[in-house]
Amino acid sequence: MIIDCHGHYTTTPPGVGAWREAQVAALDGGPAPTDGPFPVTDDEIRASIEGGQLRVQRERGIDATLFSPRASWMGHHVGDQSTSLAWTTRQNDLIKRVCDLFPGKFIPVGQLPQSPGAPIDASVRELRRLVEELGFVAVNVNPDPTGGYWAGPGLGDRYWWPLWEAMQELDVPGMLHVSQAENPFFQTTGSYYLSADTTFYVQALATGFMKDHPGLRLVIPHGGGAVPFHWGRFQGMSVREGWDFEGSTERIYFDTCVYHQPGIDLLLDVVPTERILFGSEMLGAVRGDNPETGSGWDDTGTYLEAAPISAEERAAIYEHNARRVYPRLSQYV
């Protein structure tokens, strides 16, 4: 099988965005959005999926996609904890509807109701609801809910311990994924996402916090940002600083959301195969075709097929590593 570990619902029906706009406007005294779920029908969901994500999934031979709310829309910096909770639970319920309408093709992954300065308790409760009641296989965790100001606790802080413990208990991994950049210094999908990916890795390496959580598994998207390119730098820093280069990051995984052949080749050459998961984030940040190749920028399977690796390594990246990192996948595929 080909299992895509990184997909977002980027083609939501208009009612979803309208609800969010009303919610944000209400923070400034506007009318509140409607109670209950998003005003979106099953037929609207089907149309939004069939004409885009499902069509491309079939064209590229992808069997299943781990599917979560649009990352840039998580918007944890907007409003307060109650704002985030109302938006998050509706987003997650919508993902559940998509996955129920397209069983086996889309696998539910949720977001958490994080908010700057808020306790982590609400995120732990939502995690339990998602896994125990709705059958989700993973969650996205935003280590910077301030939207690029990095004013909260780092990943090695004990603030995160209750969430890490719950994830281990439930045996679900987390993808470390920031949201929209509120800080105007950053461009969201370019500088913010990729610098954040690198930051997560260095925080884990420098603090060694994952050694205190032996069952915790984390995925860093977008090929790990600068990590593969600077693997030697991190090794050298570890020698100098006394960091445990292998032990601190051995359960951190990287996806293949890297959109050119040399980048994929470098990732595969530097990072151990058992720590690479197939991902495309198709219909995400980089849409359209590369004029030099005629293939979609995010058609990462094309790069993987052209890479100088063995059939066994390719199968591990396409399927077997995902099954190991996301054991709850077995209930779906």
TISE-944637 format. One line per field, with one value per residue (C-alpha): residue number from 1; x, y, z. Coordinates in pm, whole numbers, plus 50000, padded with zeros to 5 digits. Example, Ala and Ser with C-alpha at 12.3 -4.5 7.8 and 13.67 -1.06 7.14 Angstrom:
TISE-944637
resi = (1 / 2)
x = (51230 / 51367)
y = (49550 / 49894)
z = (50780 / 50714)
END
This chain:
TISE-944637
resi = (1 / 2 / 3 / 4 / 5 / 6 / 7 / 8 / 9 / 10 / 11 / 12 / 13 / 14 / 15 / 16 / 17 / 18 / 19 / 20 / 21 / 22 / 23 / 24 / 25 / 26 / 27 / 28 / 29 / 30 / 31 / 32 / 33 / 34 / 35 / 36 / 37 / 38 / 39 / 40 / 41 / 42 / 43 / 44 / 45 / 46 / 47 / 48 / 49 / 50 / 51 / 52 / 53 / 54 / 55 / 56 / 57 / 58 / 59 / 60 / 61 / 62 / 63 / 64 / 65 / 66 / 67 / 68 / 69 / 70 / 71 / 72 / 73 / 74 / 75 / 76 / 77 / 78 / 79 / 80 / 81 / 82 / 83 / 84 / 85 / 86 / 87 / 88 / 89 / 90 / 91 / 92 / 93 / 94 / 95 / 96 / 97 / 98 / 99 / 100 / 101 / 102 / 103 / 104 / 105 / 106 / 107 / 108 / 109 / 110 / 111 / 112 / 113 / 114 / 115 / 116 / 117 / 118 / 119 / 120 / 121 / 122 / 123 / 124 / 125 / 126 / 127 / 128 / 129 / 130 / 131 / 132 / 133 / 134 / 135 / 136 / 137 / 138 / 139 / 140 / 141 / 142 / 143 / 144 / 145 / 146 / 147 / 148 / 149 / 150 / 151 / 152 / 153 / 154 / 155 / 156 / 157 / 158 / 159 / 160 / 161 / 162 / 163 / 164 / 165 / 166 / 167 / 168 / 169 / 170 / 171 / 172 / 173 / 174 / 175 / 176 / 177 / 178 / 179 / 180 / 181 / 182 / 183 / 184 / 185 / 186 / 187 / 188 / 189 / 190 / 191 / 192 / 193 / 194 / 195 / 196 / 197 / 198 / 199 / 200 / 201 / 202 / 203 / 204 / 205 / 206 / 207 / 208 / 209 / 210 / 211 / 212 / 213 / 214 / 215 / 216 / 217 / 218 / 219 / 220 / 221 / 222 / 223 / 224 / 225 / 226 / 227 / 228 / 229 / 230 / 231 / 232 / 233 / 234 / 235 / 236 / 237 / 238 / 239 / 240 / 241 / 242 / 243 / 244 / 245 / 246 / 247 / 248 / 249 / 250 / 251 / 252 / 253 / 254 / 255 / 256 / 257 / 258 / 259 / 260 / 261 / 262 / 263 / 264 / 265 / 266 / 267 / 268 / 269 / 270 / 271 / 272 / 273 / 274 / 275 / 276 / 277 / 278 / 279 / 280 / 281 / 282 / 283 / 284 / 285 / 286 / 287 / 288 / 289 / 290 / 291 / 292 / 293 / 294 / 295 / 296 / 297 / 298 / 299 / 300 / 301 / 302 / 303 / 304 / 305 / 306 / 307 / 308 / 309 / 310 / 311 / 312 / 313 / 314 / 315 / 316 / 317 / 318 / 319 / 320 / 321 / 322 / 323 / 324 / 325 / 326 / 327 / 328 / 329 / 330 / 331 / 332 / 333)
x = (50000 / 50088 / 49992 / 50025 / 50093 / 50036 / 49706 / 49487 / 49128 / 49215 / 48902 / 48635 / 48286 / 48219 / 48014 / 48324 / 48511 / 48195 / 48149 / 48508 / 48477 / 48167 / 48348 / 48640 / 48407 / 48221 / 48542 / 48506 / 48136 / 47985 / 47704 / 47802 / 47806 / 47540 / 47547 / 47593 / 47809 / 47918 / 47625 / 47764 / 47581 / 47720 / 47670 / 47883 / 48154 / 48145 / 48172 / 48461 / 48656 / 48569 / 48663 / 49001 / 49172 / 49017 / 49075 / 49443 / 49482 / 49362 / 49571 / 49886 / 49811 / 49783 / 49570 / 49501 / 49571 / 49603 / 49368 / 49356 / 49215 / 49397 / 49709 / 49705 / 49345 / 49417 / 49469 / 49556 / 49660 / 49302 / 49090 / 49124 / 49089 / 48711 / 48752 / 49000 / 48791 / 48475 / 48663 / 48873 / 48594 / 48392 / 48697 / 48764 / 48400 / 48414 / 48721 / 48532 / 48247 / 48487 / 48649 / 48311 / 48197 / 48518 / 48613 / 48965 / 49062 / 49093 / 49206 / 49119 / 49387 / 49285 / 49397 / 49405 / 49239 / 49562 / 49581 / 49871 / 49910 / 49632 / 49681 / 49732 / 49435 / 49181 / 49413 / 49443 / 49065 / 49017 / 49286 / 49100 / 48770 / 48927 / 49093 / 48854 / 48522 / 48591 / 48867 / 49136 / 49485 / 49696 / 49691 / 49873 / 50051 / 50140 / 50451 / 50403 / 50036 / 50139 / 50165 / 50535 / 50620 / 50754 / 50642 / 50535 / 50719 / 50959 / 50905 / 51134 / 50926 / 50716 / 50413 / 50385 / 50418 / 50043 / 49998 / 50304 / 50184 / 49834 / 49973 / 50184 / 49893 / 49670 / 49955 / 49914 / 50186 / 50181 / 50285 / 50455 / 50292 / 50257 / 49966 / 49927 / 50208 / 50069 / 50416 / 50463 / 50833 / 50743 / 50588 / 50367 / 50444 / 50800 / 51001 / 50772 / 50696 / 51048 / 51222 / 50973 / 51047 / 51416 / 51345 / 51144 / 51429 / 51690 / 51467 / 51433 / 51805 / 51915 / 51671 / 51657 / 51294 / 51191 / 51414 / 51175 / 50887 / 50999 / 50669 / 50637 / 50658 / 50670 / 50668 / 50834 / 50682 / 50826 / 51129 / 51243 / 51311 / 51687 / 51761 / 51879 / 52091 / 52262 / 52276 / 52652 / 52609 / 52374 / 52608 / 52899 / 52700 / 52602 / 52966 / 53053 / 52750 / 52727 / 52387 / 52274 / 52243 / 52086 / 51898 / 51732 / 51575 / 51549 / 51166 / 51139 / 51027 / 51031 / 50790 / 50872 / 50697 / 51001 / 50924 / 51226 / 51436 / 51768 / 51590 / 51427 / 51755 / 51934 / 51663 / 51686 / 52065 / 52103 / 51809 / 51777 / 51509 / 51314 / 51252 / 51106 / 50732 / 50572 / 50387 / 50278 / 50053 / 49886 / 49658 / 49847 / 50105 / 50256 / 49997 / 50035 / 50288 / 50662 / 50709 / 51040 / 50899 / 50527 / 50451 / 50288 / 50530 / 50369 / 50366 / 50630 / 50574 / 50737 / 51052 / 51048 / 51017 / 51316 / 51533 / 51827 / 51687 / 51588 / 51235 / 51243 / 51335 / 51063 / 50802 / 50908 / 50865 / 50534 / 50369 / 50554 / 50703 / 50361 / 50206 / 50474 / 50446 / 50062 / 49956 / 49588 / 49595 / 49517 / 49153 / 49118 / 49365)
y = (50000 / 50365 / 50554 / 50933 / 51048 / 51418 / 51544 / 51842 / 51929 / 52230 / 52214 / 52261 / 52378 / 52752 / 52705 / 52618 / 52937 / 53142 / 52998 / 53084 / 53437 / 53489 / 53350 / 53587 / 53883 / 53804 / 53866 / 54233 / 54254 / 54105 / 53849 / 53505 / 53213 / 52947 / 52684 / 52321 / 52174 / 52357 / 52424 / 52181 / 51889 / 51547 / 51621 / 51934 / 51732 / 51467 / 51729 / 51904 / 51577 / 51397 / 51681 / 51741 / 51530 / 51196 / 51249 / 51334 / 51051 / 50804 / 50956 / 50917 / 50566 / 50665 / 50417 / 50612 / 50957 / 51055 / 51351 / 51646 / 52001 / 52261 / 52353 / 52724 / 52739 / 52594 / 52957 / 52893 / 53257 / 53376 / 53459 / 53253 / 52891 / 52892 / 53027 / 52755 / 52481 / 52574 / 52587 / 52277 / 52041 / 52137 / 52094 / 51750 / 51645 / 51753 / 51536 / 51244 / 51302 / 51303 / 50978 / 50812 / 50914 / 50780 / 50480 / 50351 / 50640 / 50909 / 50829 / 51077 / 51292 / 51581 / 51921 / 52031 / 52331 / 52501 / 52868 / 53092 / 53077 / 52822 / 52497 / 52182 / 52008 / 52090 / 51940 / 51620 / 51595 / 51650 / 51394 / 51136 / 51220 / 51186 / 50852 / 50681 / 50803 / 50892 / 50649 / 50901 / 50761 / 51070 / 51443 / 51752 / 51937 / 52304 / 52384 / 52758 / 52855 / 53223 / 53226 / 53294 / 53489 / 53181 / 53313 / 52979 / 52687 / 52484 / 52116 / 52017 / 52205 / 52002 / 52195 / 51934 / 51628 / 51554 / 51553 / 51333 / 51091 / 51069 / 51013 / 50726 / 50576 / 50592 / 50481 / 50764 / 50981 / 51354 / 51559 / 51881 / 52142 / 52516 / 52718 / 53060 / 53310 / 53604 / 53756 / 53960 / 53874 / 53529 / 53405 / 53120 / 52820 / 52913 / 53071 / 52994 / 52630 / 52530 / 52719 / 52575 / 52222 / 52278 / 52434 / 52131 / 51897 / 52108 / 52145 / 51768 / 51719 / 51982 / 51893 / 51515 / 51523 / 51224 / 50996 / 51062 / 50939 / 50610 / 50547 / 50892 / 50919 / 51253 / 51338 / 51651 / 51745 / 51899 / 51670 / 51814 / 52165 / 52218 / 51902 / 51668 / 51940 / 52015 / 51665 / 51699 / 52030 / 51867 / 51574 / 51809 / 52024 / 51709 / 51614 / 51964 / 52010 / 51655 / 51590 / 51236 / 51264 / 50922 / 50869 / 51210 / 51188 / 50819 / 50831 / 51147 / 51078 / 51285 / 51291 / 51328 / 51663 / 51792 / 51914 / 51849 / 51545 / 51659 / 51736 / 51393 / 51225 / 51408 / 51316 / 50949 / 50951 / 51119 / 51010 / 50638 / 50473 / 50351 / 50713 / 50834 / 50832 / 50894 / 51225 / 51470 / 51734 / 51739 / 52032 / 52214 / 52491 / 52417 / 52344 / 52317 / 52150 / 52196 / 52335 / 52151 / 51805 / 51835 / 51664 / 51823 / 51986 / 51784 / 51455 / 51317 / 50961 / 51057 / 51162 / 50851 / 50625 / 50796 / 50784 / 50539 / 50315 / 49950 / 49812 / 49714 / 50066 / 50211 / 49975 / 50071 / 50440 / 50392 / 50167 / 49972 / 50264 / 50431 / 50115 / 50107 / 50476 / 50483 / 50142 / 50242 / 50247 / 49876 / 49946 / 50121 / 49972)
z = (50000 / 49969 / 50284 / 50280 / 50636 / 50567 / 50431 / 50526 / 50441 / 50226 / 50009 / 50275 / 50168 / 50204 / 50520 / 50718 / 50637 / 50687 / 51037 / 51126 / 50990 / 51206 / 51509 / 51462 / 51397 / 51720 / 51912 / 51809 / 51894 / 51581 / 51583 / 51705 / 51461 / 51475 / 51748 / 51663 / 51386 / 51074 / 50837 / 50580 / 50419 / 50337 / 49968 / 50001 / 50172 / 49899 / 49626 / 49800 / 49827 / 49504 / 49275 / 49432 / 49695 / 49600 / 49228 / 49281 / 49530 / 49269 / 48989 / 49198 / 49322 / 49688 / 49882 / 50201 / 50344 / 50709 / 50702 / 50941 / 50948 / 50741 / 50937 / 50859 / 50983 / 51328 / 51432 / 51795 / 51836 / 51769 / 52073 / 52389 / 52496 / 52449 / 52095 / 52011 / 52171 / 51979 / 51648 / 51714 / 51812 / 51504 / 51281 / 51425 / 51394 / 51029 / 50968 / 51121 / 50875 / 50579 / 50690 / 50749 / 50399 / 50239 / 50455 / 50408 / 50182 / 50449 / 50804 / 51084 / 51247 / 51472 / 51592 / 51956 / 52126 / 52216 / 52314 / 52429 / 52805 / 52851 / 53043 / 52835 / 53004 / 52733 / 52471 / 52672 / 52702 / 52328 / 52253 / 52459 / 52288 / 51947 / 52012 / 52250 / 52106 / 51741 / 51645 / 51543 / 51489 / 51567 / 51638 / 51520 / 51801 / 51762 / 51970 / 51901 / 51942 / 51947 / 51568 / 51534 / 51848 / 52032 / 52369 / 52518 / 52678 / 52464 / 52397 / 52682 / 52939 / 53183 / 53061 / 52785 / 53011 / 53052 / 52674 / 52613 / 52880 / 52731 / 52382 / 52510 / 52700 / 52392 / 52163 / 51913 / 51759 / 51705 / 51406 / 51516 / 51294 / 51344 / 51206 / 51045 / 51111 / 51307 / 51335 / 51012 / 51015 / 50879 / 50558 / 50678 / 50457 / 50367 / 50645 / 50942 / 50872 / 50775 / 51053 / 51302 / 51180 / 51242 / 51582 / 51698 / 51617 / 51797 / 52103 / 52124 / 52071 / 52322 / 52601 / 52558 / 52676 / 52466 / 52670 / 52959 / 52741 / 52588 / 52410 / 52254 / 51873 / 51694 / 51325 / 51189 / 50852 / 50536 / 50540 / 50872 / 50746 / 50746 / 50944 / 50662 / 50504 / 50838 / 50985 / 51035 / 51217 / 51467 / 51514 / 51575 / 51815 / 52006 / 52054 / 52172 / 52400 / 52531 / 52373 / 52299 / 51920 / 51866 / 52191 / 52199 / 51854 / 51761 / 51774 / 51565 / 51210 / 50891 / 50599 / 50229 / 50176 / 49989 / 49641 / 49422 / 49338 / 49492 / 49820 / 49836 / 49743 / 50025 / 50276 / 50178 / 50187 / 50525 / 50742 / 50830 / 50616 / 50920 / 51019 / 50688 / 50612 / 50276 / 50272 / 50006 / 50168 / 49828 / 49753 / 50022 / 50021 / 49677 / 49411 / 49036 / 48808 / 48781 / 48428 / 48394 / 48471 / 48401 / 48734 / 49036 / 49275 / 49554 / 49362 / 49596 / 49481 / 49151 / 49335 / 49551 / 49247 / 49082 / 49395 / 49408 / 49683 / 49697 / 49658 / 50025 / 50134 / 49913 / 50061 / 50413 / 50335 / 50154 / 50410 / 50675 / 50867 / 50886 / 51030 / 51298 / 51387 / 51364 / 51506 / 51512 / 51132 / 51139 / 51219 / 50883 / 50632)
END
